[in-house]
């Protein structure tokens, strides 16, 4: 067994999760791809290597990973659920044009929550949407090309 798989297996065992091949592969996908995938993206990629994989297994594995704090859910838009293996405090920016989600550092604990002092906060998320630099460059380049016509 290679070192990476062994480490992922240990992570699962530490969280009292049986390290099945499917669970290890889902966690490996999340930790190596870093693309905030949907269930469909994870399933479509892994079913090539694991033909017996079901979407239910992917969903159940993601639920286990979230319960054990090895992954978290990213819901920037209501109809789109994505997953992230980086469970540290950070923000997410989704480009409205290309759909890529970027991580960015943010000190979530510095955000003022005084108006919620009588509430129990279970989770803190920071989400932004807009246009990424790459897409902005493409827009500017297309404007420049169209000026000459």
SEPADO-41480 format. One record per residue (C-alpha): z, x, y; residue number from 1. Coordinates in steps of 0.5 Angstrom, whole numbers. Layout:
<node><z>Z</z><x>X</x><y>Y</y><k>NUM</k></node>
...
END
This chain:
<node><z>0</z><x>0</x><y>0</y><k>1</k></node>
<node><z>-2</z><x>3</x><y>7</y><k>2</k></node>
<node><z>4</z><x>4</x><y>12</y><k>3</k></node>
<node><z>2</z><x>-1</x><y>17</y><k>4</k></node>
<node><z>2</z><x>-7</x><y>11</y><k>5</k></node>
<node><z>9</z><x>-4</x><y>9</y><k>6</k></node>
<node><z>11</z><x>-4</x><y>16</y><k>7</k></node>
<node><z>9</z><x>-11</x><y>17</y><k>8</k></node>
<node><z>12</z><x>-13</x><y>10</y><k>9</k></node>
<node><z>19</z><x>-10</x><y>12</y><k>10</k></node>
<node><z>19</z><x>-14</x><y>19</y><k>11</k></node>
<node><z>18</z><x>-20</x><y>15</y><k>12</k></node>
<node><z>23</z><x>-18</x><y>10</y><k>13</k></node>
<node><z>28</z><x>-17</x><y>16</y><k>14</k></node>
<node><z>27</z><x>-24</x><y>18</y><k>15</k></node>
<node><z>28</z><x>-27</x><y>11</y><k>16</k></node>
<node><z>21</z><x>-29</x><y>10</y><k>17</k></node>
<node><z>18</z><x>-27</x><y>3</y><k>18</k></node>
<node><z>12</z><x>-22</x><y>5</y><k>19</k></node>
<node><z>6</z><x>-26</x><y>1</y><k>20</k></node>
<node><z>-1</z><x>-23</x><y>2</y><k>21</k></node>
<node><z>-3</z><x>-29</x><y>6</y><k>22</k></node>
<node><z>3</z><x>-28</x><y>11</y><k>23</k></node>
<node><z>2</z><x>-21</x><y>12</y><k>24</k></node>
<node><z>-5</z><x>-22</x><y>13</y><k>25</k></node>
<node><z>-4</z><x>-27</x><y>19</y><k>26</k></node>
<node><z>2</z><x>-22</x><y>22</y><k>27</k></node>
<node><z>-3</z><x>-16</x><y>22</y><k>28</k></node>
<node><z>-9</z><x>-20</x><y>25</y><k>29</k></node>
<node><z>-4</z><x>-22</x><y>31</y><k>30</k></node>
<node><z>-1</z><x>-15</x><y>32</y><k>31</k></node>
<node><z>-8</z><x>-12</x><y>31</y><k>32</k></node>
<node><z>-13</z><x>-17</x><y>35</y><k>33</k></node>
<node><z>-9</z><x>-18</x><y>41</y><k>34</k></node>
<node><z>-14</z><x>-24</x><y>43</y><k>35</k></node>
<node><z>-9</z><x>-30</x><y>43</y><k>36</k></node>
<node><z>-13</z><x>-33</x><y>37</y><k>37</k></node>
<node><z>-13</z><x>-40</x><y>35</y><k>38</k></node>
<node><z>-11</z><x>-43</x><y>28</y><k>39</k></node>
<node><z>-19</z><x>-43</x><y>27</y><k>40</k></node>
<node><z>-20</z><x>-36</x><y>30</y><k>41</k></node>
<node><z>-15</z><x>-33</x><y>25</y><k>42</k></node>
<node><z>-17</z><x>-38</x><y>19</y><k>43</k></node>
<node><z>-25</z><x>-36</x><y>20</y><k>44</k></node>
<node><z>-23</z><x>-29</x><y>20</y><k>45</k></node>
<node><z>-19</z><x>-28</x><y>14</y><k>46</k></node>
<node><z>-22</z><x>-33</x><y>10</y><k>47</k></node>
<node><z>-27</z><x>-28</x><y>9</y><k>48</k></node>
<node><z>-22</z><x>-23</x><y>6</y><k>49</k></node>
<node><z>-18</z><x>-29</x><y>3</y><k>50</k></node>
<node><z>-23</z><x>-34</x><y>0</y><k>51</k></node>
<node><z>-17</z><x>-38</x><y>-3</y><k>52</k></node>
<node><z>-14</z><x>-39</x><y>4</y><k>53</k></node>
<node><z>-12</z><x>-46</x><y>7</y><k>54</k></node>
<node><z>-11</z><x>-48</x><y>14</y><k>55</k></node>
<node><z>-5</z><x>-51</x><y>12</y><k>56</k></node>
<node><z>-2</z><x>-44</x><y>10</y><k>57</k></node>
<node><z>-4</z><x>-41</x><y>17</y><k>58</k></node>
<node><z>-1</z><x>-46</x><y>20</y><k>59</k></node>
<node><z>6</z><x>-46</x><y>16</y><k>60</k></node>
<node><z>5</z><x>-38</x><y>17</y><k>61</k></node>
<node><z>5</z><x>-39</x><y>24</y><k>62</k></node>
<node><z>11</z><x>-44</x><y>24</y><k>63</k></node>
<node><z>15</z><x>-39</x><y>20</y><k>64</k></node>
<node><z>13</z><x>-33</x><y>25</y><k>65</k></node>
<node><z>15</z><x>-37</x><y>31</y><k>66</k></node>
<node><z>22</z><x>-39</x><y>28</y><k>67</k></node>
<node><z>23</z><x>-32</x><y>27</y><k>68</k></node>
<node><z>21</z><x>-30</x><y>34</y><k>69</k></node>
<node><z>15</z><x>-25</x><y>31</y><k>70</k></node>
<node><z>10</z><x>-29</x><y>35</y><k>71</k></node>
<node><z>10</z><x>-34</x><y>40</y><k>72</k></node>
<node><z>6</z><x>-40</x><y>42</y><k>73</k></node>
<node><z>1</z><x>-40</x><y>48</y><k>74</k></node>
<node><z>-1</z><x>-46</x><y>51</y><k>75</k></node>
<node><z>-4</z><x>-45</x><y>58</y><k>76</k></node>
<node><z>-9</z><x>-52</x><y>57</y><k>77</k></node>
<node><z>-6</z><x>-58</x><y>54</y><k>78</k></node>
<node><z>-12</z><x>-58</x><y>48</y><k>79</k></node>
<node><z>-11</z><x>-51</x><y>46</y><k>80</k></node>
<node><z>-6</z><x>-47</x><y>42</y><k>81</k></node>
<node><z>-6</z><x>-40</x><y>42</y><k>82</k></node>
<node><z>-1</z><x>-35</x><y>39</y><k>83</k></node>
<node><z>1</z><x>-28</x><y>41</y><k>84</k></node>
<node><z>5</z><x>-23</x><y>37</y><k>85</k></node>
<node><z>8</z><x>-20</x><y>43</y><k>86</k></node>
<node><z>14</z><x>-24</x><y>44</y><k>87</k></node>
<node><z>17</z><x>-19</x><y>50</y><k>88</k></node>
<node><z>17</z><x>-23</x><y>57</y><k>89</k></node>
<node><z>10</z><x>-22</x><y>60</y><k>90</k></node>
<node><z>5</z><x>-27</x><y>63</y><k>91</k></node>
<node><z>-2</z><x>-30</x><y>61</y><k>92</k></node>
<node><z>-8</z><x>-30</x><y>65</y><k>93</k></node>
<node><z>-14</z><x>-34</x><y>63</y><k>94</k></node>
<node><z>-21</z><x>-33</x><y>66</y><k>95</k></node>
<node><z>-24</z><x>-40</x><y>67</y><k>96</k></node>
<node><z>-31</z><x>-37</x><y>66</y><k>97</k></node>
<node><z>-30</z><x>-33</x><y>60</y><k>98</k></node>
<node><z>-24</z><x>-36</x><y>57</y><k>99</k></node>
<node><z>-21</z><x>-29</x><y>55</y><k>100</k></node>
<node><z>-13</z><x>-29</x><y>56</y><k>101</k></node>
<node><z>-10</z><x>-23</x><y>59</y><k>102</k></node>
<node><z>-3</z><x>-21</x><y>59</y><k>103</k></node>
<node><z>1</z><x>-18</x><y>65</y><k>104</k></node>
<node><z>8</z><x>-15</x><y>66</y><k>105</k></node>
<node><z>12</z><x>-20</x><y>70</y><k>106</k></node>
<node><z>20</z><x>-20</x><y>71</y><k>107</k></node>
<node><z>21</z><x>-27</x><y>68</y><k>108</k></node>
<node><z>28</z><x>-26</x><y>69</y><k>109</k></node>
<node><z>28</z><x>-25</x><y>77</y><k>110</k></node>
<node><z>24</z><x>-32</x><y>78</y><k>111</k></node>
<node><z>29</z><x>-37</x><y>81</y><k>112</k></node>
<node><z>32</z><x>-42</x><y>77</y><k>113</k></node>
<node><z>38</z><x>-44</x><y>81</y><k>114</k></node>
<node><z>35</z><x>-51</x><y>81</y><k>115</k></node>
<node><z>36</z><x>-51</x><y>74</y><k>116</k></node>
<node><z>43</z><x>-49</x><y>74</y><k>117</k></node>
<node><z>46</z><x>-55</x><y>69</y><k>118</k></node>
<node><z>40</z><x>-54</x><y>64</y><k>119</k></node>
<node><z>39</z><x>-50</x><y>58</y><k>120</k></node>
<node><z>33</z><x>-46</x><y>58</y><k>121</k></node>
<node><z>30</z><x>-45</x><y>51</y><k>122</k></node>
<node><z>24</z><x>-41</x><y>54</y><k>123</k></node>
<node><z>20</z><x>-38</x><y>60</y><k>124</k></node>
<node><z>13</z><x>-38</x><y>61</y><k>125</k></node>
<node><z>8</z><x>-36</x><y>66</y><k>126</k></node>
<node><z>1</z><x>-38</x><y>66</y><k>127</k></node>
<node><z>-4</z><x>-37</x><y>71</y><k>128</k></node>
<node><z>-12</z><x>-39</x><y>71</y><k>129</k></node>
<node><z>-17</z><x>-37</x><y>75</y><k>130</k></node>
<node><z>-23</z><x>-32</x><y>75</y><k>131</k></node>
<node><z>-22</z><x>-25</x><y>72</y><k>132</k></node>
<node><z>-25</z><x>-18</x><y>75</y><k>133</k></node>
<node><z>-31</z><x>-18</x><y>70</y><k>134</k></node>
<node><z>-33</z><x>-25</x><y>71</y><k>135</k></node>
<node><z>-33</z><x>-24</x><y>79</y><k>136</k></node>
<node><z>-37</z><x>-18</x><y>78</y><k>137</k></node>
<node><z>-42</z><x>-22</x><y>75</y><k>138</k></node>
<node><z>-42</z><x>-27</x><y>80</y><k>139</k></node>
<node><z>-43</z><x>-22</x><y>85</y><k>140</k></node>
<node><z>-48</z><x>-18</x><y>82</y><k>141</k></node>
<node><z>-52</z><x>-25</x><y>81</y><k>142</k></node>
<node><z>-51</z><x>-27</x><y>88</y><k>143</k></node>
<node><z>-54</z><x>-20</x><y>90</y><k>144</k></node>
<node><z>-60</z><x>-21</x><y>85</y><k>145</k></node>
<node><z>-62</z><x>-28</x><y>88</y><k>146</k></node>
<node><z>-62</z><x>-25</x><y>95</y><k>147</k></node>
<node><z>-68</z><x>-21</x><y>94</y><k>148</k></node>
<node><z>-72</z><x>-27</x><y>91</y><k>149</k></node>
END
